[in-house]
Amino acid sequence: MKKQVQRNGETEIQNVKICNPLRVTAITCDADGGNFGRLLEWEDTWGERRRWAMPMEMLSGSGEELRRVLLVNGLSYISTTGEARARLMEYISLCKPERRVTCVSRTGWHGQVYVLQDEVSGEGAEGVILQTTSVQGRDFPCVRYNGGMAGSTFPVTAPVTLAWRLPSVWPLLPPLLRLVGMDGGGYHLKGESTDGKTTTMKAATSVCGGPDYWQTWRATGNALEGCASRRNDAAMMLDEIREVDGREAGNIAYMLANGQGKGRAGTDGELRTRKQWRLLFFSTGELSLTEHAAKAGERTFAGMEVRMIQIPSDSGKFGVF
């Protein structure tokens, strides 16, 4: 940014730094020609390349959230002066690179490509990107590639039980649901304490890329709705069903399996777009869904139990194992 200053009665033009190098490398919009954005790229404090498909709505208002996301993700300098902050937003909005990229608002299948938080696979993957209000994979544990087949093999010395066998392959199933035209659902591993339920879940989580991928049931229905929308065409792990309110448990099971969030109205009274997903969720607990709901004075129905199939964790010897 250039700024005029008076020095010794003469006007000088000075260059004022707005921020560290920040490049606008593409214009983004969805397949319907809406939800425009800009693909931003920069180097963080350690010299690692970062990129973010930023929705243009981030430029509304003061731009405080825009600056917060950039700073949190390693853009180590942004000027604190009001004029320079405004120039930063002007720079981003006025850049019109030739490259065009199709943006999507959720992970999972989109046509022939499969979108993860920070990676896209399939034919035409270079022309598709996930666009959200934060840099993906840093505010929410996500699916990641984690090694190859060579590091995933191990000797098996004895037959394994269903309770142990299912979680080993279960995280691989959700991406296939769309391909075979099936809806989502869930499995609940029920058994006594210390019989290996959580260990089994952690083993299943390793298929998805990291130990931070799994979470507990300790959340409201609205919070789990938000989590589910980020697990579209992927696995969702929920440990210990007792940690969720028993009055909500049945409805949450319905919601996760049916793949649609609660309808909500905007400030103008119009219905907002519902969050949607297709996933398989894996649950554990010492209580069944029916038992947990009953303790809270709630009934469960056949539809709930069909959508969340119970599997006993005790194989008769050594718990799950």
Kinemage of the C-alpha trace (Angstrom):
@kinemage 1
@onewidth
@group {chain A} dominant
@subgroup {mainchain}
@vectorlist {calphas} color= white
{ca met a 1} P 0.000 0.000 0.000
{ca lys a 2} L 1.287 3.475 -0.875
{ca lys a 3} L 0.811 6.337 1.553
{ca gln a 4} L 1.521 10.066 1.253
{ca val a 5} L 3.511 11.622 4.105
{ca gln a 6} L 4.763 15.159 4.663
{ca arg a 7} L 8.456 15.536 5.433
{ca asn a 8} L 10.290 18.868 5.583
{ca gly a 9} L 7.459 20.527 3.695
{ca glu a 10} L 7.566 18.002 0.872
{ca thr a 11} L 5.185 15.179 0.040
{ca glu a 12} L 6.723 11.732 -0.107
{ca ile a 13} L 5.214 8.421 -1.151
{ca gln a 14} L 5.943 5.573 1.221
{ca asn a 15} L 5.215 1.885 0.852
{ca val a 16} L 3.276 0.514 3.823
{ca lys a 17} L 3.279 -3.249 4.409
{ca ile a 18} L -0.234 -4.720 4.680
{ca cys a 19} L 0.693 -8.331 5.442
{ca asn a 20} L 3.192 -11.043 4.633
{ca pro a 21} L 2.953 -12.441 1.071
{ca leu a 22} L -0.599 -13.630 0.389
{ca arg a 23} L -1.546 -14.848 -3.082
{ca val a 24} L -4.999 -15.145 -4.618
{ca thr a 25} L -4.570 -18.077 -7.018
{ca ala a 26} L -8.127 -18.897 -8.148
{ca ile a 27} L -11.747 -17.815 -8.122
{ca thr a 28} L -14.081 -20.422 -6.628
{ca cys a 29} L -17.810 -21.003 -7.007
{ca asp a 30} L -20.126 -23.989 -6.714
{ca ala a 31} L -21.631 -26.018 -9.558
{ca asp a 32} L -24.733 -23.815 -9.547
{ca gly a 33} L -22.756 -20.606 -9.971
{ca gly a 34} L -23.097 -19.424 -6.376
{ca asn a 35} L -21.075 -19.359 -3.152
{ca phe a 36} L -18.192 -17.444 -4.690
{ca gly a 37} L -14.833 -17.367 -2.986
{ca arg a 38} L -11.106 -16.940 -3.462
{ca leu a 39} L -8.365 -19.538 -3.142
{ca leu a 40} L -5.676 -18.016 -0.919
{ca glu a 41} L -2.125 -19.340 -0.561
{ca trp a 42} L 0.695 -18.323 1.756
{ca glu a 43} L 3.657 -19.670 3.719
{ca asp a 44} L 3.366 -20.104 7.458
{ca thr a 45} L 5.966 -19.211 10.065
{ca trp a 46} L 7.924 -22.411 9.334
{ca gly a 47} L 7.865 -21.921 5.577
{ca glu a 48} L 5.179 -24.549 4.971
{ca arg a 49} L 2.699 -23.853 2.178
{ca arg a 50} L -0.892 -23.258 3.297
{ca arg a 51} L -4.025 -22.693 1.265
{ca trp a 52} L -7.634 -21.874 2.013
{ca ala a 53} L -10.741 -21.635 -0.165
{ca met a 54} L -12.225 -18.558 1.488
{ca pro a 55} L -15.936 -17.737 1.034
{ca met a 56} L -16.409 -14.154 -0.152
{ca glu a 57} L -18.812 -13.603 2.735
{ca met a 58} L -15.720 -13.454 4.965
{ca leu a 59} L -15.062 -9.992 3.508
{ca ser a 60} L -18.292 -8.593 4.910
{ca gly a 61} L -18.229 -6.495 8.039
{ca ser a 62} L -14.901 -5.667 9.657
{ca gly a 63} L -13.066 -8.738 8.313
{ca glu a 64} L -11.986 -9.699 11.830
{ca glu a 65} L -12.745 -13.396 11.309
{ca leu a 66} L -10.748 -13.378 8.048
{ca arg a 67} L -7.694 -11.996 9.836
{ca arg a 68} L -8.117 -14.438 12.720
{ca val a 69} L -8.111 -17.470 10.403
{ca leu a 70} L -5.031 -16.237 8.533
{ca leu a 71} L -3.100 -15.481 11.727
{ca val a 72} L -4.033 -18.787 13.382
{ca asn a 73} L -2.777 -20.602 10.293
{ca gly a 74} L 0.625 -19.011 10.150
{ca leu a 75} L 0.379 -15.763 8.190
{ca ser a 76} L 2.696 -14.181 10.718
{ca tyr a 77} L 2.100 -10.506 9.965
{ca ile a 78} L -1.015 -8.443 9.261
{ca ser a 79} L -0.888 -4.685 9.814
{ca thr a 80} L -2.876 -3.447 12.797
{ca thr a 81} L -3.809 -0.089 11.251
{ca gly a 82} L -7.419 0.344 10.174
{ca glu a 83} L -6.538 1.552 6.672
{ca ala a 84} L -4.214 -1.383 6.010
{ca arg a 85} L -6.865 -3.854 7.185
{ca ala a 86} L -9.336 -2.378 4.719
{ca arg a 87} L -6.724 -2.607 1.957
{ca leu a 88} L -6.240 -6.300 2.698
{ca met a 89} L -9.917 -6.988 2.049
{ca glu a 90} L -9.841 -4.787 -1.069
{ca tyr a 91} L -6.820 -6.667 -2.394
{ca ile a 92} L -8.524 -10.046 -2.003
{ca ser a 93} L -11.821 -8.911 -3.523
{ca leu a 94} L -10.230 -7.101 -6.487
{ca cys a 95} L -7.906 -9.953 -7.510
{ca lys a 96} L -9.333 -11.773 -10.542
{ca pro a 97} L -7.028 -14.703 -11.395
{ca glu a 98} L -7.847 -16.688 -14.532
{ca arg a 99} L -7.982 -20.049 -12.785
{ca arg a 100} L -11.473 -21.289 -11.841
{ca val a 101} L -12.123 -23.989 -9.228
{ca thr a 102} L -15.423 -25.633 -8.274
{ca cys a 103} L -16.044 -25.414 -4.542
{ca val a 104} L -18.116 -27.758 -2.383
{ca ser a 105} L -19.340 -27.166 1.156
{ca arg a 106} L -18.942 -30.661 2.588
{ca thr a 107} L -16.673 -33.674 2.349
{ca gly a 108} L -17.552 -36.922 0.579
{ca trp a 109} L -18.557 -37.771 -2.969
{ca his a 110} L -19.180 -35.001 -5.478
{ca gly a 111} L -19.614 -36.489 -8.926
{ca gln a 112} L -16.539 -38.600 -9.667
{ca val a 113} L -14.327 -37.100 -6.965
{ca tyr a 114} L -14.075 -37.832 -3.247
{ca val a 115} L -13.370 -34.759 -1.146
{ca leu a 116} L -11.537 -34.842 2.175
{ca gln a 117} L -10.822 -31.833 4.361
{ca asp a 118} L -7.426 -31.198 2.817
{ca glu a 119} L -7.283 -33.535 -0.178
{ca val a 120} L -9.386 -34.484 -3.211
{ca ser a 121} L -9.150 -37.806 -5.087
{ca gly a 122} L -10.542 -38.935 -8.412
{ca glu a 123} L -10.754 -37.811 -12.014
{ca gly a 124} L -10.763 -34.012 -12.173
{ca ala a 125} L -9.665 -33.646 -8.543
{ca glu a 126} L -7.497 -30.624 -9.323
{ca gly a 127} L -10.612 -28.628 -10.213
{ca val a 128} L -12.523 -29.212 -6.938
{ca ile a 129} L -11.899 -27.896 -3.418
{ca leu a 130} L -13.677 -27.832 -0.067
{ca gln a 131} L -14.653 -24.263 0.827
{ca thr a 132} L -15.466 -23.352 4.426
{ca thr a 133} L -14.982 -20.505 6.874
{ca ser a 134} L -11.852 -22.091 8.375
{ca val a 135} L -8.725 -23.830 7.139
{ca gln a 136} L -9.695 -27.503 6.997
{ca gly a 137} L -8.230 -30.163 9.237
{ca arg a 138} L -7.063 -27.699 11.884
{ca asp a 139} L -10.288 -26.935 13.705
{ca phe a 140} L -11.817 -30.426 13.557
{ca pro a 141} L -10.189 -33.895 13.452
{ca cys a 142} L -10.468 -35.175 9.897
{ca val a 143} L -9.899 -38.230 7.729
{ca arg a 144} L -6.282 -38.464 6.588
{ca tyr a 145} L -4.212 -40.844 4.508
{ca asn a 146} L -2.105 -42.760 6.998
{ca gly a 147} L 0.448 -45.037 5.394
{ca gly a 148} L -0.093 -47.848 2.927
{ca met a 149} L -0.896 -51.539 2.768
{ca ala a 150} L 2.657 -52.601 3.644
{ca gly a 151} L 2.379 -51.025 7.067
{ca ser a 152} L -1.130 -52.274 7.673
{ca thr a 153} L -0.520 -56.040 7.605
{ca phe a 154} L 0.078 -58.113 10.722
{ca pro a 155} L 0.087 -61.841 11.552
{ca val a 156} L -3.145 -63.434 12.743
{ca thr a 157} L -2.738 -66.466 14.999
{ca ala a 158} L -6.350 -67.260 15.862
{ca pro a 159} L -9.878 -66.622 14.591
{ca val a 160} L -11.296 -63.294 15.751
{ca thr a 161} L -14.782 -62.483 16.990
{ca leu a 162} L -17.408 -60.409 15.208
{ca ala a 163} L -17.005 -57.625 17.785
{ca trp a 164} L -13.328 -57.342 16.877
{ca arg a 165} L -13.584 -58.189 13.188
{ca leu a 166} L -16.281 -55.646 12.288
{ca pro a 167} L -14.482 -52.480 13.460
{ca ser a 168} L -11.395 -53.496 11.484
{ca val a 169} L -13.253 -53.100 8.189
{ca trp a 170} L -16.170 -50.924 9.222
{ca pro a 171} L -14.499 -47.512 8.622
{ca leu a 172} L -13.913 -48.557 5.007
{ca leu a 173} L -17.631 -49.039 4.309
{ca pro a 174} L -19.126 -45.492 4.427
{ca pro a 175} L -17.550 -44.320 1.131
{ca leu a 176} L -19.273 -47.274 -0.569
{ca leu a 177} L -22.814 -46.337 0.528
{ca arg a 178} L -23.408 -43.914 -2.340
{ca leu a 179} L -21.926 -46.324 -4.887
{ca val a 180} L -24.360 -49.098 -3.923
{ca gly a 181} L -27.328 -46.807 -3.280
{ca met a 182} L -27.688 -47.499 0.439
{ca asp a 183} L -28.566 -45.215 3.347
{ca gly a 184} L -26.509 -44.757 6.490
{ca gly a 185} L -26.905 -46.328 9.903
{ca gly a 186} L -25.004 -47.280 13.017
{ca tyr a 187} L -23.612 -50.099 15.156
{ca his a 188} L -23.504 -50.094 18.942
{ca leu a 189} L -20.932 -52.234 20.741
{ca lys a 190} L -22.436 -53.054 24.172
{ca gly a 191} L -20.714 -54.775 27.047
{ca glu a 192} L -19.230 -54.591 30.508
{ca ser a 193} L -16.547 -52.159 31.565
{ca thr a 194} L -12.913 -52.984 30.673
{ca asp a 195} L -13.836 -55.545 28.002
{ca gly a 196} L -12.080 -53.642 25.200
{ca lys a 197} L -14.859 -51.552 23.638
{ca thr a 198} L -12.894 -48.297 23.587
{ca thr a 199} L -9.746 -50.107 22.452
{ca thr a 200} L -11.746 -51.547 19.578
{ca met a 201} L -12.933 -48.076 18.629
{ca lys a 202} L -9.382 -46.735 18.702
{ca ala a 203} L -8.304 -49.562 16.401
{ca ala a 204} L -11.096 -48.619 14.003
{ca thr a 205} L -10.048 -44.976 14.259
{ca ser a 206} L -6.546 -45.859 13.077
{ca val a 207} L -8.065 -46.721 9.696
{ca cys a 208} L -9.248 -43.107 9.421
{ca gly a 209} L -5.843 -41.632 10.088
{ca gly a 210} L -5.323 -40.643 13.710
{ca pro a 211} L -6.287 -41.046 17.383
{ca asp a 212} L -7.999 -37.640 17.496
{ca tyr a 213} L -10.618 -38.759 14.964
{ca trp a 214} L -12.869 -40.490 17.503
{ca gln a 215} L -14.942 -38.596 20.038
{ca thr a 216} L -17.404 -39.286 22.839
{ca trp a 217} L -21.177 -39.042 22.977
{ca arg a 218} L -20.777 -36.100 25.376
{ca ala a 219} L -22.485 -33.443 23.248
{ca thr a 220} L -25.895 -32.008 22.478
{ca gly a 221} L -27.946 -33.139 19.522
{ca asn a 222} L -27.124 -29.881 17.727
{ca ala a 223} L -23.390 -30.382 18.264
{ca leu a 224} L -23.516 -33.955 16.954
{ca glu a 225} L -25.462 -32.697 13.940
{ca gly a 226} L -22.563 -30.371 13.168
{ca cys a 227} L -20.076 -33.223 13.583
{ca ala a 228} L -22.099 -35.490 11.290
{ca ser a 229} L -22.156 -32.879 8.533
{ca arg a 230} L -18.343 -33.048 8.520
{ca arg a 231} L -18.375 -36.838 8.258
{ca asn a 232} L -20.356 -37.126 5.027
{ca asp a 233} L -19.530 -40.398 3.228
{ca ala a 234} L -17.205 -41.282 6.118
{ca ala a 235} L -17.200 -42.975 9.517
{ca met a 236} L -18.261 -41.324 12.768
{ca met a 237} L -16.973 -42.662 16.110
{ca leu a 238} L -18.888 -42.063 19.367
{ca asp a 239} L -17.600 -43.598 22.597
{ca glu a 240} L -19.724 -44.284 25.712
{ca ile a 241} L -23.412 -43.639 25.107
{ca arg a 242} L -24.035 -42.861 28.797
{ca glu a 243} L -22.429 -39.453 28.272
{ca val a 244} L -25.309 -38.183 26.123
{ca asp a 245} L -28.666 -37.171 27.601
{ca gly a 246} L -30.866 -40.280 27.541
{ca arg a 247} L -33.834 -38.126 26.540
{ca glu a 248} L -32.021 -37.230 23.315
{ca ala a 249} L -30.268 -40.514 22.536
{ca gly a 250} L -33.029 -42.091 20.432
{ca asn a 251} L -33.662 -38.986 18.352
{ca ile a 252} L -29.932 -38.552 17.767
{ca ala a 253} L -29.684 -42.141 16.506
{ca tyr a 254} L -32.572 -41.418 14.124
{ca met a 255} L -30.933 -38.207 12.938
{ca leu a 256} L -27.485 -39.691 12.313
{ca ala a 257} L -28.892 -42.659 10.385
{ca asn a 258} L -31.415 -40.627 8.376
{ca gly a 259} L -28.737 -38.159 7.281
{ca gln a 260} L -30.588 -34.911 7.795
{ca gly a 261} L -30.368 -32.218 10.440
{ca lys a 262} L -33.063 -30.139 12.064
{ca gly a 263} L -34.921 -27.559 9.957
{ca arg a 264} L -34.201 -24.001 11.076
{ca ala a 265} L -35.459 -20.586 10.043
{ca gly a 266} L -33.229 -17.633 9.235
{ca thr a 267} L -33.638 -14.104 10.570
{ca asp a 268} L -36.075 -13.403 7.735
{ca gly a 269} L -38.246 -16.389 8.640
{ca glu a 270} L -37.226 -18.385 5.555
{ca leu a 271} L -36.098 -21.991 5.984
{ca arg a 272} L -32.334 -22.403 5.982
{ca thr a 273} L -30.708 -25.190 3.995
{ca arg a 274} L -30.703 -28.326 6.138
{ca lys a 275} L -27.415 -30.043 6.859
{ca gln a 276} L -27.274 -33.407 5.121
{ca trp a 277} L -24.910 -36.358 5.176
{ca arg a 278} L -24.588 -40.075 4.520
{ca leu a 279} L -22.491 -41.979 7.061
{ca leu a 280} L -22.077 -44.999 9.310
{ca phe a 281} L -21.571 -44.326 12.997
{ca phe a 282} L -19.927 -46.646 15.504
{ca ser a 283} L -20.989 -46.381 19.160
{ca thr a 284} L -19.905 -48.053 22.389
{ca gly a 285} L -21.353 -48.278 25.885
{ca glu a 286} L -22.207 -50.407 28.881
{ca leu a 287} L -25.893 -49.705 28.228
{ca ser a 288} L -27.946 -50.350 25.119
{ca leu a 289} L -29.844 -47.510 23.461
{ca thr a 290} L -33.091 -48.881 24.927
{ca glu a 291} L -31.667 -49.135 28.456
{ca his a 292} L -30.154 -45.661 28.363
{ca ala a 293} L -33.366 -44.068 27.125
{ca ala a 294} L -35.441 -45.989 29.681
{ca lys a 295} L -33.324 -44.663 32.553
{ca ala a 296} L -34.282 -41.157 31.408
{ca gly a 297} L -37.959 -42.103 31.190
{ca glu a 298} L -38.019 -42.300 27.385
{ca arg a 299} L -39.279 -45.049 25.085
{ca thr a 300} L -37.447 -46.335 22.050
{ca phe a 301} L -39.095 -47.610 18.904
{ca ala a 302} L -38.257 -50.363 16.463
{ca gly a 303} L -37.065 -47.837 13.894
{ca met a 304} L -34.385 -46.557 16.258
{ca glu a 305} L -33.065 -50.025 17.009
{ca val a 306} L -32.986 -50.963 13.318
{ca arg a 307} L -30.932 -47.866 12.562
{ca met a 308} L -28.502 -48.552 15.420
{ca ile a 309} L -27.773 -52.271 15.503
{ca gln a 310} L -26.499 -53.660 18.804
{ca ile a 311} L -23.527 -56.045 18.901
{ca pro a 312} L -22.428 -57.741 22.165
{ca ser a 313} L -18.800 -57.001 22.922
{ca asp a 314} L -18.188 -60.086 25.088
{ca ser a 315} L -16.905 -62.925 22.942
{ca gly a 316} L -16.992 -65.311 25.904
{ca lys a 317} L -13.305 -64.980 26.693
{ca phe a 318} L -11.151 -61.872 27.190
{ca gly a 319} L -13.996 -59.511 26.283
{ca val a 320} L -13.873 -58.247 22.701
{ca phe a 321} L -10.696 -60.183 22.021
